[in-house]
Amino acid sequence: MSGSEVTKNCKVMGEHPTATLFMASGSRIVIELLPEAAPNTVSSFVYAASLGVMDHFAIQRIVPGNWVDVSYTGFGHKESQYLIPNEFDLHPEITPLPSHPGCVCMGGYGEDGLAGCEFFFPLRDCPDHLGVYPVFGRVLEGMEEIFRLEKVPTRPVDFPIPGVEVNEPIEPQLIERVVLDLKGWTFDPPVRMKEQKLPLCWK
């Protein structure tokens, strides 16, 4: 399935499941999930969100001009600290979607696998992410909140992975809750990496 076919299929509002992030700021971010573009990634996001691990969680990393990383600790819960295979190894028939502002992408740890649920919002076009960090959703509402997050004051954090710069908001930017509307879709539990070499930042 090509990226253009996925985009065409996503044009009708209400076709796909959604996830709404209700922020403590009073704003909300509504994400349309794209199972055709990244089926196992969507399954993993839905699984983790259903556990409630994203509720009452403060966004952990902001890199202005690059991305807003919601979590780098697997949301701090053992249940959501797992890795999944690269989407396009599982589904080589799917053409990855390009990553740009307005997309929602799943993070990853190289050959060790993708994060089970550590998603991020790109703030620029990211051609180097194609086929590496799968686009599994798009923002239907709330880009102004994402751009607000980009501008909040931050402070540096000691990070156990060399070469990775981490800055956290000085004032916590809290996701109060995540509400799923699956619109009749059903999802199996995600396929996980057989060997779980968990990142140091999850310890």
MOVEN-V196733 format. One record per residue. N is the residue number from 1. RES is the residue in one letter. PSI is psi in degrees with one decimal (999 if undefined). BURIAL is + if it has 9 or more other ideal C-beta (glycine too) atoms within 8 Angstrom, else -. D_FIRST is the distance of its C-alpha to the first C-alpha in Angstrom with 1 decimal. Layout:
# MOVEN-V196733
N_RES_PSI_BURIAL_D_FIRST ; N_RES_PSI_BURIAL_D_FIRST
This chain:
# MOVEN-V196733
1_M_128.8_-_0.0 ; 2_S_162.3_-_3.8 ; 3_G_-37.9_+_6.8 ; 4_S_-35.6_-_8.4 ; 5_E_-41.1_-_6.4 ; 6_V_-47.2_+_7.0 ; 7_T_-43.8_+_10.4 ; 8_K_-43.7_-_11.1 ; 9_N_-20.6_-_10.7 ; 10_C_1.4_+_13.0 ; 11_K_-27.1_-_15.7 ; 12_V_114.9_-_17.8 ; 13_M_139.8_-_20.0 ; 14_G_-9.3_-_20.6 ; 15_E_-36.2_-_17.3 ; 16_H_158.4_+_16.6 ; 17_P_155.8_+_19.1 ; 18_T_158.1_+_21.2 ; 19_A_129.1_+_23.5 ; 20_T_121.9_+_26.6 ; 21_L_112.0_+_28.7 ; 22_F_117.8_+_32.3 ; 23_M_149.2_+_34.1 ; 24_A_-20.4_-_37.8 ; 25_S_-11.9_-_38.1 ; 26_G_-10.9_-_37.6 ; 27_S_171.1_+_34.1 ; 28_R_150.4_+_30.9 ; 29_I_118.2_+_27.3 ; 30_V_122.9_+_24.7 ; 31_I_129.3_+_21.2 ; 32_E_122.5_+_18.2 ; 33_L_143.5_+_16.2 ; 34_L_80.8_+_12.4 ; 35_P_-29.8_+_11.7 ; 36_E_-29.1_-_8.0 ; 37_A_-27.7_+_7.9 ; 38_A_74.0_+_10.8 ; 39_P_-45.7_+_12.1 ; 40_N_-33.7_+_15.2 ; 41_T_-43.9_+_16.1 ; 42_V_-43.8_+_16.3 ; 43_S_-41.0_+_18.3 ; 44_S_-43.0_+_20.5 ; 45_F_-46.5_+_21.2 ; 46_V_-42.9_+_22.0 ; 47_Y_-50.1_+_24.2 ; 48_A_-43.0_+_26.1 ; 49_A_-35.4_+_26.5 ; 50_S_-25.5_-_27.9 ; 51_L_-16.7_+_30.5 ; 52_G_11.3_-_31.8 ; 53_V_-18.6_+_31.8 ; 54_M_-10.7_+_30.6 ; 55_D_139.8_+_33.5 ; 56_H_39.8_-_36.5 ; 57_F_134.2_+_34.8 ; 58_A_128.4_-_35.7 ; 59_I_134.0_+_33.0 ; 60_Q_-24.1_+_33.9 ; 61_R_129.9_+_32.7 ; 62_I_126.0_+_32.5 ; 63_V_94.8_+_31.9 ; 64_P_136.7_-_32.7 ; 65_G_-5.8_-_30.5 ; 66_N_-66.6_-_27.8 ; 67_W_161.8_+_26.8 ; 68_V_110.7_+_28.2 ; 69_D_118.3_+_27.8 ; 70_V_-42.8_+_28.6 ; 71_S_149.1_+_29.8 ; 72_Y_14.9_+_30.5 ; 73_T_18.9_+_32.5 ; 74_G_31.2_+_30.0 ; 75_F_15.4_+_31.7 ; 76_G_16.8_-_34.8 ; 77_H_133.9_+_34.4 ; 78_K_-36.0_-_34.3 ; 79_E_-26.7_-_31.9 ; 80_S_7.8_+_29.2 ; 81_Q_78.2_+_30.0 ; 82_Y_160.8_+_27.5 ; 83_L_147.6_+_24.7 ; 84_I_155.8_+_21.2 ; 85_P_158.4_+_19.2 ; 86_N_131.9_+_16.8 ; 87_E_-36.7_+_13.4 ; 88_F_-4.8_+_11.7 ; 89_D_-39.1_-_14.6 ; 90_L_-36.9_+_13.9 ; 91_H_72.6_+_10.2 ; 92_P_-13.9_-_9.8 ; 93_E_-12.4_-_6.6 ; 94_I_131.4_+_5.0 ; 95_T_123.4_-_5.8 ; 96_P_146.0_+_8.9 ; 97_L_147.0_+_10.2 ; 98_P_149.8_+_13.6 ; 99_S_125.0_+_16.7 ; 100_H_170.5_+_19.4 ; 101_P_135.1_+_22.0 ; 102_G_-12.9_-_20.7 ; 103_C_164.7_+_18.1 ; 104_V_125.5_+_18.8 ; 105_C_152.4_+_18.2 ; 106_M_134.9_+_19.4 ; 107_G_176.4_+_22.1 ; 108_G_175.1_+_22.9 ; 109_Y_49.7_+_25.6 ; 110_G_-137.0_-_24.4 ; 111_E_-16.4_-_24.5 ; 112_D_-19.8_+_26.0 ; 113_G_175.3_+_22.8 ; 114_L_153.2_+_21.3 ; 115_A_146.6_+_23.6 ; 116_G_-33.7_+_23.3 ; 117_C_11.6_+_23.7 ; 118_E_92.7_+_24.9 ; 119_F_162.7_+_22.8 ; 120_F_159.9_+_23.6 ; 121_F_112.4_+_23.3 ; 122_P_143.1_+_23.0 ; 123_L_3.2_+_25.7 ; 124_R_168.6_+_24.5 ; 125_D_134.3_-_21.6 ; 126_C_73.5_+_20.8 ; 127_P_-26.3_-_19.0 ; 128_D_-9.3_-_20.4 ; 129_H_-11.9_+_18.5 ; 130_L_122.2_+_15.0 ; 131_G_-0.3_-_13.7 ; 132_V_-54.5_-_17.1 ; 133_Y_99.2_+_17.5 ; 134_P_137.1_+_14.3 ; 135_V_118.9_+_13.9 ; 136_F_3.0_+_14.0 ; 137_G_171.6_+_15.8 ; 138_R_151.9_+_17.4 ; 139_V_119.2_+_21.1 ; 140_L_-30.1_+_22.1 ; 141_E_137.2_-_25.8 ; 142_G_13.9_+_28.0 ; 143_M_-31.4_+_27.1 ; 144_E_-32.6_-_30.9 ; 145_E_-39.1_+_31.5 ; 146_I_-42.3_+_29.2 ; 147_F_-29.6_+_31.0 ; 148_R_-44.1_+_34.3 ; 149_L_-37.1_+_33.5 ; 150_E_-29.0_+_32.9 ; 151_K_-1.9_-_36.5 ; 152_V_147.8_+_38.4 ; 153_P_140.6_-_41.0 ; 154_T_169.1_+_40.0 ; 155_R_151.3_-_41.9 ; 156_P_151.7_-_41.0 ; 157_V_135.8_-_40.4 ; 158_D_133.3_-_41.3 ; 159_F_136.1_+_38.2 ; 160_P_-2.0_-_38.2 ; 161_I_115.5_-_35.3 ; 162_P_141.4_-_36.8 ; 163_G_-0.7_-_35.4 ; 164_V_118.9_-_33.6 ; 165_E_130.3_-_35.4 ; 166_V_127.7_+_35.5 ; 167_N_131.7_+_37.1 ; 168_E_151.5_+_37.5 ; 169_P_136.9_+_38.6 ; 170_I_-45.8_-_42.4 ; 171_E_122.2_-_42.3 ; 172_P_134.2_-_39.8 ; 173_Q_97.5_+_36.8 ; 174_L_134.1_+_36.2 ; 175_I_112.7_+_33.4 ; 176_E_-43.3_-_35.5 ; 177_R_158.1_-_32.9 ; 178_V_127.0_+_29.2 ; 179_V_123.7_-_28.6 ; 180_L_140.6_+_25.5 ; 181_D_97.8_-_24.6 ; 182_L_-8.8_+_22.0 ; 183_K_38.0_+_22.2 ; 184_G_-9.0_-_22.3 ; 185_W_148.3_-_19.4 ; 186_T_148.1_-_20.6 ; 187_F_132.7_+_19.7 ; 188_D_161.0_-_21.0 ; 189_P_147.5_-_22.8 ; 190_P_149.4_+_20.6 ; 191_V_130.4_-_20.5 ; 192_R_160.3_+_23.0 ; 193_M_139.0_+_24.1 ; 194_K_-37.9_-_26.7 ; 195_E_121.5_-_29.1 ; 196_Q_86.0_-_29.5 ; 197_K_89.9_-_31.1 ; 198_L_143.8_+_31.4 ; 199_P_152.5_-_31.9 ; 200_L_-31.5_-_35.5 ; 201_C_-3.4_+_34.9 ; 202_W_-5.9_-_34.3 ; 203_K_999_-_37.7
